Each structure stands twice: as structure tokens, then as C-alpha cells.
Amino acid sequence: MLTDSLGALARTSFRHCRLVLSLAALLIVTCAAVGFSSGGHWSNGGYTAADTAAQRAETMARKFGAGTADLVLYARPGRSVDSHDVAAHGRRVTELAQRTSGVASALSYWTTGLAPLRSADGEGALLRIDLKGDQSQEARTARTLVPALRRAAPDLKLSPTGPSWINVQATDKAEEDLLRSELLALPFIAAVLVLVFGSIGATLVPVLIGGVAVSGALAILAIATRFLPVSIFAANLSFALGFGLAVDYGLFTLSRYREERARGLTGEAAVTRAMSTAGRSVMVCAVTMAWCMAALLVFPLGLVRSLAVTSIIVVVCCAITTLVVLPALIGALGDRLERFDPFRRLPWRRSPLEVSGSPTWRRIAVAVTGRPLLWAGTGAALLLTLALPAAGLRPALMDESILPIRAEAHAVADRVRADFRYPPERQLTVVLPKTDPVRQSAALDAYARRLAGLPGQAGVSTLAGDYAKGRLVKARQTDLQPGTGTLLVVFAAGPPQSTATAVLVDALRSAVAPGPVEVAGIAVHLADTKSEIGTALPWWAGLMLGGTLVGLLVFTRSLLVAVKAAVLGGLSVAAALGLMVFLFQDLHLLGLPADAGEPSLEITMPLLASALAFGLCVDYEVFLIARMAEEWRRTGRNTGSIVFGIEHTGRLFTAAALVVAVSMGALVLSQVTLLVVLGATMAAVVVLDATVVRGILVPVVMQLAGRANWWSPKLRRYATAADTGLPTGAE
């Protein structure tokens, strides 16, 4: 049986504690060396769906030297960009960029004469560069290319922006944030654990467990970066999630060990018993969390998949470290585990080995089970109210707004929007891959006129001229040669991620054209990414909920408890998403959206936060139900089991929630808004779950269900009768 195997593993680790700890120390040193030696291979990007019509259109557009630019350089020489010396420098730097390895194409105002690339005051011009490879390769190329171009043309005063430079700066900011946020969080986590355990010796155990788990996870990720795209944000998530989970697992397991010691068991027997009970819960929690994160792999988003794999690795490391290293730490510390109690002189201080629950949580449990309908309505109303704003979620793609307003990529993008009539991100490239611009010139003219009359556009540009308000306003003299394929550029009147531009994209795709049509641009990527996510969403929900239900049913042997856990977990997630939307989309806590667009949230964060939040909520459910089930098997009394479970885990849930809230909440200090949103949301959801859900909704639902809580659909009997031999009973 699993419990026997966990107990045997704990005994072995306890007896050979020095060997296990020596190996753990060696592992940390090795992991640190591997991590440092494998640095610099983190991935960037993955914010848009892969293999979409928008991506195919971008590939086609690049054959014509068009499409969405990966890197935009704004030249501001301080005088007219048409002056002889400025134009000469501009052409030379454009040619240099074109010859650089990793560059697919480079064009500028000086090489094309296109008016959209010249600022309104005539003293600024744009250099648009398309880069080769995936988004990670593009970012690496941009990191070396920008300084080289600046050195080559200092008089042009080049300032970079665009997706690749945003990725470069986001990577730098994330690396700066990594140690700072966690070093600030550690003292608060330690303070919470000292208050819970009342012993500095006991506090060291979960902290060391967290350190070993995070070190191992980061080393595995560092190695994985050489074979798989692993986001730079994976390191931040590893610290925050890994430390929070490891401390939680260690907290519940160590507390159970102390209870068994208080009942008179020896150290070895107590750690064996603790691992046979709490250790089993840790295993179930880890499997559940890993499954919830694995379900995210159905989404065709590189960033989501990367962070999902990261979370799975972190969870596995946390579980293994808890099951193997924790018994060794207990064996090595022995009686010193309870030493250095800073509160020992306080008159109300009890012995740390005294078996006792929390009087406060007992009173709460008695109160809510006494009036279950009232408290059920109150708790559900609160969570549903918090969840309401989630209905107004407006997803968006990553842009410069993920960076601080003073970051170069962000500030330059703002200046480009202010100085140019048609900013690059508002350009939609319409590719006609089978249309001959010479032989079908009349049809192309009619098509351009139709597009210039669509609502939401501000103009259309073709090789033949510029169109506005349904007519040709400026003819262009060009030497066209017969051939297959041409393109048009449509300028959106509004921000690229606005509703009006989304309507324009649909109109462009459905407009009658002289041949097959593909449309490229930021707004098109958003439309296709939303469509792909919408298609994958039911699969994700079904996999996550279905797998969790099966796991909980096997663990609890209760259909009702498994369904209740899934429903309440979903309610917690909805409340968290509602808070996310309300705070960061509706209240603009992180500032107004770029380009004066509609308030929105980056599309990957709600997905990641939902999976993490659901997994954590189910984790807490497992620990709580395990204690209730033990008491039910012992006594056969439903209300008494509920009160017992809350009384003996409420204080731990409070501490666990604070630890995770502080660890994940430390991401709020990040300079990257994606991490701020994720950290704040996760901190909110664990606090809500540990208080409203675990303290109110779980006990009242179980009180209303009575003996049905413990009914097994497979065995058609109550768990207490088989497990204890006691007669079934109800209150």
C-alpha cells in the first residue's frame, strides 16, 4: 500500500539522516553549478497562438518585405530627415542592418520614401526590421543588433521598440526581480512559521525543504533550456510557487509529526506515522497540482506551455523533497527541533508538543455548522459578487505596457504613437498571394476602394497609390512588373487591440477580393489567438475538472466530497479572476492601456492563474478532508468530524495561506506587469480560499450533506463501516 511505502521511506530517511542530508547538500551545490553554467538560454515570447492564419500571413508578407516589424528603431537626429547627411546615414544604417546575420529584411524611410515612416514634423523617421527565427532567436539578435546600429550611426540617435526589444527588456527586468522579491519575502515567511511552530528549530525544516526543492527545480529548468523553450519567467515562478508549496507541504507534515510525538510516539515512529498520513496527502496534492498544470498544455501558447511544464517540475521537486529530506531533517535535529522558542516566557504559551487544535477555529466551525444555510448563502454571495467582473474580461496580447512607463521600449512606443499618423502597430497587411498587380490592376483598384470605405480604417496604401474614404487620393508612379502576388496596407483608425479594429479585421477577411486573401498584423494575431484559446478552453476545463474529480474520488472514496471540492475550487477561481479584472482592468492599478486603447488583460495570465489557483484550492481541500475523514472513521459522527477537521487544520491553513500569499505576492514587486498580476491574484485567491471557502463553505456544505458526504458510488456503503468496523451513525 502507498501508506506503508511512504512510512518505510520515512524510516529509511530518518535512520540514515546524515547520508540523506549530505546528498541533499551535494545536490544543492551541484544544482547551483548547473544553474550558473546553463544560464542565458531562457526563452522569450510565446504570447500568441502557434500555426494560425495570422502567422501564415506574416510569412507571406515577409516575402514582400512587409508584415509586422519585429524591431522598430526611431531615428530622431534633431533636424530634417530629408537633409543630405541624415539621409546618407539613414541609408547606410539600413543597409548595415540588412546585411547583419539574423535579419530577414530591413527598410526605412530613406530606402523606401514611404510617408508613414516619416514623422509629422519631418524630424523623425522609422527603421523597420524583420528578424529570423522564433521569438527567442529574434530577441537574441535584437540584443546585439541594436547596440551595433547605434554605434554605426550615433548622429541618428536611434531608439528601439517593437516586440523583440520588449522581450529583451522584459527578460532583463525579470532577472533583476528574481532575487530581490524572494529575498524580501523570506523574512516574512520565516516570521509566519516562527509564530506557527513557536520554535526556530522547527521553522528551519520547511524553509530548508523549500530551498532544496527550488534549487532542484531551477537546475532542471536550466538544463531544459538547452532542449526546450523555457520562458525567462519560469525562474520567477519557480521561486514563488516552489517555496510556497514546499513550505506548505513541510508545514502540514511537520505539524502531524509533532502531534504524534505528543501522543507519546518515539521520533522514528512519529515520523513514520506522519508520512503515512500527511505524506499521502502530499502525494495526492502534488499529483493534483501537476495534473491541473498539465491540462494547460492543450493551449497552443508557448508561454503558457512553458510555465505549465515549469510548474509540474516544481511540484514534483517539492513533493520528493518533502517525502525524502524532511524525515532526515527531523532525525538530525531530534529534540533540538523544539528549541529556541522565542515565545516560551509568555504566560499563555503552551508546549509545542501539546496536542491541541485552535480554539478560535473551533468556535468558527461550531458557529457555521450551527446555522449552515445562513453561512452558506453569505459565503456563496461574497464569492459570486467578487466573481462578477470576470464576465467583462477583455483579453489582449503582450505589448510594451508590460514594462514600466520609463522603460525604453515603452517610452519609445509612446513617442512613435504621438509623432506618427500611422504607428506601426496599427498597420494591417493584406496579402494577395495569387494576384497579378499588373494584369489585375483594375480589380486591385476596385478592391482598394472597397477597403478604404470600411468602418474602422484610416486609409489604404498600395503600390499604385493611397486611398481614403473609398477613393484614390494620391497616385504613385511605380515601375510594376507582371508577376504573382501583391499586397495592400490598411491603417486602422483605432488601437490594434480595440473592438473597432477587431471588427475591421473580420471585414478585411470577408471582403470580396480579386484572389485569395491573408491578413497580417497585431489585431489579427489577437483574433486568431482568442479563437484558438476558445477552441481549447472546453478541453482544458474538462481535463482539469475530470482528472481532479477522479483523483479526489480515489483519495476520499466520496463522490459528494470530490464534486464539492471541484465546485468550490471553481468558485474560488472565478472570484480570483473577478478580482483580477476589477483591480487591473477596471481600476487600472498598473496604469492606462497603451495607445489609449480599451482596458484589457494579457491573455496568458488568466489561464495560468486559473490553473494554479484551482490546484492550490484542491490541495488545501485534500489536507482538510483527510483530517475530517480520519475522525469520521473513528467516531462515525459527521458534525464532530467537521469541527475536528477545522479545529486541527484551521491554524495551519491560515499559516499556509500567508506563506503562499507572501511568496507569490512578492511578484507584486516585479517591474513586469505580467508577474505583478499573477502574484497579486494568487495571493488573493489563497487568502480567500483559506478563510471563506475552508472556514465557511466547506463545513456548511458538509453539514448540510450529512452522511452523504461519505457515500461511495463504487462500494455503496459508508466509509466508516468498512474502515473501522464501527456502526454507521448520523447526528
Steps between C-alpha positions, in 0.01 A plus 500: 500500500601860445489583871731210585745602227506860620551386858788273397659784302470730801662244733790451260555872464473549878750227580750612237444871554866601467540325167174646365589853612850469360356398166250787519781749567698356208189530285461869586863573412470304175173672414654841558793412274269365229277805525785746460665305218173468305393861524413718204281245319163614633225542245307814409159539346230239456221753551309416181351174374721289277421390143213743435383681187656817642842334517466365147409850381808642672718247316346599168530872576870466578562374147393849391708673770188584702311369802521576871849629579689309771723798577424869446770767532391862531761742362480850641812688371376844606460633144311409182529135409509610134827689541787356296720378786212354702367315195847363425539374858150353489561305180835375628362375832206335324738316268713397798195354672403315182845337480502392866468131581156419640323781311240400242433848364552865589335806352478863601366833385831569326493180293128498413379861520176375660319785676378285797866456599555877534384690809246780471761770576753361250773455762448132573500179296456129558721205420294176491686170537371143463709238678552130431408211728257465786437770757794391716740516206354836398561638849861376502560661161341826613717508813819514290362684197372812676834598660679432170267731304526769764877492479486510121275808487528703824370816330164336426432450873327166450246389764368139482156357564289222352423142614860377501632792703208468741604136551860605559406754764241273663771234537738749661233624740398145596860408580538812714179414687585135562713518814373833628139390542580167664763643734240749619243223541718262702500701827120522494466128431737420784302726737175322414657158558651603833157614615344170391767263632622707792850371436782621282622140471166383359481804275825405331353171374242633249735784401777252417250279318405800288862583427586148385184472288550834325870429436418168339220647289718785373781261409263276302358806324848629422582171331164495323571840342756331275237269352164672547375861494475594869376851575716737701198544726537132595777592743279757676212253517729225632610712794150622585303178449775260607570668829131540576411138426804348668442699816131401495578130460764521772264697725220241493734201526708641784187599692374145473834369624477722808149374571619141489791584730258659743307174510813328630651349187875493453658723237529220246148372560359853487667587171387167354142568606515858373621391159242224481223755549608853411755362253219328310317832483816663366516238224138558404545878510808482278331273246192724493700820454715339231189381317342846514813651348535222241149579376634841388701324230187491283542874437719580196685777684873463554506704819213308661652164407841604625367614838279190524805273459685718750221460756495121456876481560469723807216294648686171451813644664296629795332164556820294473689734730223489760476122497876433504681793661250600768530171700880533483486855636278385784739214575803729497344768719337263750398682818665817370199534272309660787777724630544875468139588567482883500157490667577253779481766777152619404240395762254358245766304315434127484747224434558457127439128543163547666228344283243770455309666224419863461225627735426783260450272202295262714262783590474595133425139401235463771339830398477427128384139543235626741341724232614346172242657267575853616876459470478311170298784348734764640821331383364414155363854454839648586691284252241546224512877550878494468468281190261731311768721338654189339217508244647824366849360440651643181806295397792669324842412367823599669623846407731765647257564786643196682807718567531808723405821321862618520638185337648581160273273295192646670607864481608477134172332400311789663711753308443320168124506556513870579722596204368281217158502341513126433691322782642161393275298731189640328601372159318196359670331206263344246684243287359379166745217417346408162407844367698664219534876575538585128246278325243542779567868571137601442373233740763605757392863468138406562602279792708780659206740464273251677746458786544878528127527565488251788423631849797501738770571237688827453643435156630242254836495324589294194779497243275712277417768757324600821125471559267665751123520539444259215705679235855542368651813657861471384628305203849353515724463198665160524658269246290187559597172342253219431522229765308302758421660831456847642389666819314796646547675833188603692543750782265446794341813644507365855740309726594155370330311783176700504155369414479727194823357359380144565189580293726640228703177493183296448394735221839473327491122511147483359522776237470396136853495352658427160662188646575311824569733793715472813510777763790566737539735795475520877121517493490185285729312739266595785193379311661166413644450847160563659343255256757228579458551873121485465533167319736355764313639803239219532772236466706669770205531738392142437848358552568703813163438665472138387848406616452678832167329562645156434801569723290631787253214466782247532648690795181576694278215377218753507322622188346800674827616654676475162226695320485758779876555482486556124204738523644705786838506328331637189320760709829610656657529154206706373532735799873537438447577131233752595745672732766494227264666252371753750839610629717490191255547214222716643693702759823522291724440803794451266420801286294567191530269197743581222381718211199619703336167419231311685596366845601134470711221651782311333344178374734245664474615861132409564570149368808447713343656811188283462695175484729593790212624713290189438791273583578683825134500605473126446828453691352667806184293458703180509671586829172608660292203382773258608466615862119498485499150351730368773264627768194367312655153481576517870166629626242482220378851592466748216484833688771397743725400211446834328577699814803283576640548151460878508630523855819305423579647161360856513813646655715314248288623209538853624876463516517315167291769332723771643813320380368455146354851499835648601700279264276556196417853610870586484452504123307823550839666543593400144555757228315276252123542526432138399667382820331771707154389382580132560648559846217723623233262370658193658545679832133599497370155408688310772383744767141474376518124485655457844238722662168515316516160327677281760364687802140543387387330180665160545364438852148625421469295180620189683265573788204526262600179322526296820584133452490544122848649529645156548298301247707308246337436159718194449449323831150638573568530869644745745877515542489475879346154501772344289796692631440478872238235564297760687126526439402779265336789670366845434407791714 
